[in-house]
Amino acid sequence: MTDTYPAFDMGPVPLPALDAEPAELFRGIYGMPMFVNVPTLDMAASVEFWTRGLGFFEFFAAPGRVTHLRRWAFQDVLLVPTEDPAAVLADPPAMTVTFSCVLSQVDQIATACAELVPGSITGPRRTPWNTIDLEVVTPENVRVIMTAARPYDPASAEAQSLRDELGIEGPSA
């Protein structure tokens, strides 16, 4: 594949670093290239969990119809009311969505979510692809992965795994 190129400047995700600063909450209006629809039985509880726990803010609401939540640019969630318990009670969760964050946010999110809904988090855990991932199951039974990239270390087990298993050579130190 030779038609790829670095395009980090197009999105809000900072380069991996131990002291990376999170992007600002994005309040601009744009055509959303991707968003998630999440059915909820309890809109107020869902808005509270997503805002206080996961760090989203209420961008727009049409009461009884939709609440549009956002974190960074291109991290949009539409909460939509439902009266059908089957729409939210799949076991295991029927949907998983992943949102980027920075390393300094992982523990904050874990603490906030665990306070709001005890037992809602798993992790954080280190992944073979060089991230720290926190799994959160929301009140709507959506599995949300908050993922933070770690700085690339060519001597790390993750870098060795990328080289050996996938043939990916990362940048040199």
C-alpha positions in Angstrom: 0.0 0.0 0.0 1.9 3.1 -1.2 -0.9 5.6 -1.4 -1.1 6.4 2.4 0.5 9.4 4.1 0.6 11.0 7.5 -2.6 13.1 8.1 -2.5 13.7 11.8 -3.2 17.4 11.3 -6.7 16.6 10.0 -8.1 15.4 13.3 -8.1 16.4 17.0 -6.1 13.5 18.3 -2.7 14.6 19.6 0.5 12.7 18.8 1.2 10.0 21.5 3.1 11.4 24.4 3.1 10.9 28.2 2.2 14.6 28.6 -0.2 14.9 25.6 -2.9 17.4 26.2 -6.5 16.5 25.3 -8.2 18.3 22.4 -10.7 21.0 23.3 -14.3 20.1 23.5 -15.5 21.0 19.9 -18.5 23.3 19.6 -18.4 23.9 15.9 -21.0 22.8 13.4 -19.9 20.4 10.7 -21.3 17.6 8.5 -20.7 14.6 10.8 -18.6 12.0 8.9 -19.4 9.4 11.5 -21.7 9.3 14.5 -23.3 6.7 16.8 -27.0 6.3 17.5 -27.6 5.0 21.0 -31.2 4.0 22.1 -31.9 4.8 25.7 -34.8 4.0 28.1 -33.8 6.9 30.4 -32.5 10.0 28.6 -31.6 11.9 31.8 -29.6 9.0 33.2 -27.9 8.5 29.9 -27.0 12.2 29.4 -25.6 12.3 33.0 -23.4 9.2 32.4 -22.1 10.3 29.1 -21.4 13.9 30.2 -20.1 13.4 33.8 -18.5 10.0 33.2 -17.2 9.9 29.6 -16.5 13.7 29.2 -19.1 14.5 26.5 -21.2 17.7 26.5 -24.7 18.3 25.4 -24.3 19.9 22.0 -28.0 20.0 21.1 -31.3 18.5 22.3 -34.8 18.2 20.9 -36.7 17.0 24.0 -38.3 13.6 23.5 -36.5 13.1 20.2 -32.7 13.3 20.3 -29.8 14.5 22.4 -26.6 15.2 20.5 -23.5 14.7 22.6 -19.9 15.5 21.6 -16.4 15.4 23.0 -13.7 16.2 20.5 -14.4 17.0 16.8 -15.7 13.9 15.1 -16.7 12.2 18.4 -20.5 12.5 18.1 -23.2 10.4 19.8 -26.9 10.8 19.3 -29.0 9.5 22.2 -32.5 8.6 21.0 -35.4 7.6 23.3 -36.8 4.1 23.0 -39.5 2.3 25.0 -38.3 -1.1 23.8 -36.1 -2.8 26.5 -34.8 -5.3 23.9 -33.1 -2.3 22.1 -30.7 -1.8 25.1 -30.5 -5.0 27.1 -28.5 -7.3 24.8 -26.0 -9.5 26.8 -23.2 -9.1 26.0 -23.6 -5.5 24.7 -24.7 -5.5 21.1 -22.5 -2.6 20.1 -18.9 -1.4 20.8 -17.6 2.0 19.9 -14.1 3.4 20.5 -13.2 7.0 21.3 -9.7 8.5 21.5 -8.5 10.2 24.6 -5.1 11.0 26.1 -3.3 9.0 28.8 -4.0 11.6 31.5 -7.8 11.2 31.0 -8.0 7.4 31.4 -7.9 7.3 35.2 -10.2 10.3 35.4 -12.8 8.7 33.2 -12.5 5.3 35.0 -13.1 7.0 38.4 -16.0 9.1 37.2 -17.8 6.2 35.5 -17.2 3.9 38.5 -18.7 6.5 40.8 -21.8 6.9 38.5 -22.3 3.2 37.9 -20.3 0.9 40.0 -19.1 -2.1 38.0 -19.3 -0.3 34.7 -15.5 -0.3 33.9 -12.9 -2.9 33.0 -9.3 -2.0 33.0 -7.5 0.1 32.0 -5.3 -2.4 30.2 -2.2 -2.2 28.0 -2.8 -3.5 24.4 -0.4 -5.1 21.9 -1.0 -2.2 19.6 0.5 0.3 22.1 -2.5 1.9 23.7 -4.1 1.9 27.1 -7.7 0.9 26.8 -10.5 1.4 29.3 -13.8 -0.5 28.7 -16.9 1.1 29.9 -20.4 -0.4 29.7 -22.9 2.5 29.7 -26.5 2.5 31.1 -27.7 1.8 27.6 -25.5 -1.3 27.5 -23.1 0.1 24.9 -19.5 -1.0 25.3 -17.4 2.1 25.0 -13.6 1.8 24.7 -11.7 4.9 25.7 -8.3 4.4 24.1 -5.1 6.5 24.6 -2.0 6.0 22.5 1.2 5.5 24.2 4.5 7.0 23.0 6.2 4.6 20.5 9.3 2.9 22.0 11.1 0.8 19.4 12.5 -1.4 22.2 9.1 -2.2 23.7 7.3 -5.6 23.5 4.5 -3.8 21.5 7.0 -2.6 18.9 8.5 -6.1 18.6 5.0 -7.6 18.2 4.2 -5.1 15.4 7.4 -6.0 13.6 7.2 -9.7 14.1 3.5 -10.4 13.7 2.4 -7.7 11.3 5.6 -6.6 9.5 5.1 -3.0 10.6 8.2 -1.0 11.3 7.5 2.0 13.5 9.5 5.2 13.5 13.0 5.1 15.0 13.6 6.5 18.5 
